[in-house]
Amino acid sequence: MSRIGKNPIPIPDKVNVTVDGKHVTVKGPKGELEQLLPDHVEVVQEDGNVIVRRLGESRKARERHGLSRSLVANMVQGVSQGYEKRLTVQGVGYRAQVQGTTLVLNVGYSHPIEIQPPDGVQFQVAERNTEIVITGINKEIVGNLAAQIRAVRPPEVYKGKGIRYKGEYVRQKAGKAGKK
């Protein structure tokens, strides 16, 4: 049995979970999320917990069991606490700023890069315009947006310039050895 799938999901106060067949809706203080779960699983509310059970022992059912439980748990955490990703901009003259809701990146190109946030996602810039904070209630959207921003200028291995996740370690390579 799936170790992840068999764990019950506790429902915090001020969070309301509605199950309608395969359609799960979670409402909380930060917003509302919906998810259509795959076949082969059922979702049940019992004693202030949400429990995901699989409907058989087929390979598909076992695959979807842990996935479905993780999706519902991420929705519950998202509407109660939210998610946040931090990125760091490193490089001389590299900076980020927020204009209205748009994130504007100056990272060595001839033009600034403007990124519009999807609904429910906010940008903040901190620490001398070198740290980007992405917040939202949907873990998937926040993570994908952080990856897209990092892909604008990934950290390069010789000088370390670029956009990286906060705490990410980029191994530095040695440059050319000088002639003797």
C-alpha positions, -999 to +999 in steps of 0.1 A: +000+000+000+012+035-007+028+050+023+018+085+013-017+076+002-027+059+034-020+089+056-051+109+065-051+147+058-061+167+089-085+196+081-075+228+100-100+252+115-115+277+090-110+253+061-139+237+044-135+206+021-164+196-002-162+163-020-186+156-050-175+123-065-141+130-081-144+168-078-128+182-046-132+218-036-113+233-007-121+268+007-100+286+033-090+320+046-066+325+016-089+315-012-105+285-029-090+257-050-107+229-070-093+197-084-107+169-105-091+137-092-082+108-114-102+076-116-093+046-094-095+066-061-122+079-039-121+107-013-140+105+020-143+129+049-142+113+084-137+128+118-122+161+106-098+143+082-098+137+045-090+101+035-081+090+000-087+053-008-080+034-039-107+014-057-087-018-064-052-031-066-045-024-103-013-007-112-031+025-122-049+026-089-017+022-069+000+049-091-029+074-085-033+068-048-004+087-035-007+114-062-044+121-053-036+123-016-007+148-023-029+169-045-056+172-018-030+178+010-014+206-011-048+222-017-055+222+021-021+237+029-024+262+002-058+277+013-047+277+050-010+288+049-001+294+012+031+287-006+062+308-012+093+305-034+123+327-031+148+334-059+181+353-057+195+375-085+233+375-086+255+396-109+268+431-114+239+453-125+214+425-122+182+436-104+145+429-101+116+453-094+079+452-092+059+477-112+022+474-103+018+436-104+044+430-131+079+417-123+106+435-143+140+418-145+173+435-157+196+406-160+221+415-187+200+415-218+196+446-240+160+449-228+142+444-194+122+411-191+086+417-179+067+388-163+029+390-156+017+369-127-012+345-131-043+350-110-037+344-073+001+349-074+019+380-061+055+391-065+076+409-039+112+422-042+134+425-011+171+430-001+184+457-024+164+444-054+182+410-055+156+387-039+123+378-055+095+363-034+066+345-052+035+338-031+003+321-039-021+293-028-015+269-057+017+250-052+020+239-088+015+274-102+040+290-077+066+263-085+062+266-123+064+304-122+096+302-101+111+278-127+101+301-156+117+331-138+149+311-131+150+300-168+152+337-179+189+337-168+199+304-151+231+306-130+262+300-150+290+279-137+320+301-143+311+334-126+279+323-108+258+351-123+221+345-129+189+338-111+188+309-087+166+295-059+175+308-025+199+284-009+207+266-042+243+257-046+260+262-080+293+245-082+319+268-097+342+256-125+377+267-129+383+289-160+411+285-185+445+278-170+470+305-180+498+298-204+532+293-189 
